Amino acid sequence: MQPPLPETGPLSVKSVASVDRTQVSGTSGFTLIELLCVFAIIGILVGMMMGPVGRALRKARGLKAEMESPAYIERLTDGMRKFAAGHSAYRCPDLEGLLALARPGAPTERWLKRQKVVFIPFQHDSPVELVVLQLEIELSASPASVLRYALTKGDLTVMPP
């Protein structure tokens, strides 16, 4: 057990209690005001960056849609061509019928159902030039950037040479 501190003198109770913490530990910390100022500056910088980052993300989504669309259409046409090559008579009354015949796969079906689609029923003896599937694919949030596809019966059923 330590002896009690004297009431007066260099190691008195009053002199130890009034010593600044920075003199005892040798380090200083940040005050609450300093921390709040740093957080405010970081918040302002993040707020300034949200506009350009948001625009870049929208542009990237549009680019992704533009790059993936031909692959989905190729899966759909490839499946329908294989079906048409193996069957001499068929009838395609609606989009669901087309998907059932072509079997392009679940990702392609989900993608196609998210797009604006105009489908015209066709069958094996319909003219090859008949446009049977029209797609509008939005590339970004702006209505001006739309990718349009028009597929004829020949595109869907005739094997390329």
N, C-alpha and C positions, 0 to 999 in steps of 0.2 A: 504494500500500500504506500502511496506517495504522501509526503508531508503536505499540509495545506499551504496555499499561496499566501504571502503576507498582504496586508491591507494597503501598504504604501511601499514605494520602491520600484526598481525597474521591472520586476516580475510580479507586480501587484495584480489583483483581480481586475481592476479598472484598466490597466495598460494592456493586458492580454485581450480583453473583450473589445477594446477599441482598435485593435490591429486590423489593417485592411487585408482582405483575403488574397489579393494579388501579391502582397509582400510575403505571406506565409507559403503559398503553393508555388509561386514563381510563374504562373500562367494566368492568362486572362481569357474570359469567355466572351461570347457575343451577347449583346443585349437584345431584348425582345424587339425593339425598334429596328435594329440592324437586320435581324432576321425577317421581319415583316417587309422591309424595303427590298431585300433580295427576292422574296417571294413575289412581290408586286412587279419587279422588273422582269422576272422570268414569265409571269403571267402576261405581261404586255408583249413580250417577244413571241410567245406561243400564239397569242391572238393575232399578231401581225402575220404569222406564217400560215394560219388556217386557210386563208383565201387561196394562195398559190398551191398549197398542198391539196385542197379540195378540187381545184381545177385540174391538177395533174391526175388525180384519181379518176375523175370523170372521163378524162381523155384516155386513160389507160383502159377503163372498162369498154369504151367505144372501140378501141383498137383490138381488144380481146374478142369482142363480138364480130368484128370485121375479119379477124383471122380464123375464128372457129366456124363461121357459117358455111364456107365451102366444104369443110370436112363433114359436117352434119348432113348437108345436101347430098354429098357423095355417098354416104352410108345409105341414105334413103333411096337414091336412084339405083345403087348397086343391088340392094335387096329386091327392089321391084323388077329390075332387069332379070335377075336370076329366077324370080317367080314366073315372069312372062315367058322366059325361055323354056321352062318346064311345063307350061300349061297352054294349050291351044285356045281355050275358051275361059274367060274370066270376066267378072263384073266388079267394079269398084264404086259403090254408091256414095261413100262419104270418106272423110279423113280417117275415121276409125277403121274403116274397111281397108284403106290404103296401108295403114300401119300394121293391120293384121296380116295382110298379104306380104308386105315387104320385110317385116320383122327387122327394123334397123337397130334395135336395142333400146333399152330403157333411157339412157342419156339423150339419145336423139329424139325419142318420143317426147320426153319432158321439154326439151329445147323447142321442138316444133309446136307444142301446145302453148308455149309462152309467147309465140309470135302472132302477128296479125296474118291470118291465113284466109284465102278465098279458094275454095275447092269446087271444081266442076266435075260431077260424076262422069265416068267413062267406062267403056268395056273393050273387049278384045277387037271389035270391028270399028271402033271410033277412028276418025281421021288422025293421022300421026301429027298433023300441025295444030290440033286442038290444044289450046292452053288449058291445062287441068289444075294447075297449082300456082297460086301467086302468093308470095311472101313479102312482108314488110318487116324489116329488122331495124329497130331503133339502136343507133350506135351510141347515143349519149342522151342527156336530159333535154337537149334542144331539139325541137321538132324538125329542124332543117336537115339534120344528119340522119337520114334513113337509107338503108340499103334495100333495094328491091330485086326480087328474083321472079321470073315467070318461067315455069317449066311446062313443056308440051308433053303430050302423051308419048311422042317419040323420045323425048329426053328420059322419060321414066321407063320405057319398055324396050327400046331398040338398043341392042348391044353396039357399041362403037366398033368400027372396023379395025 
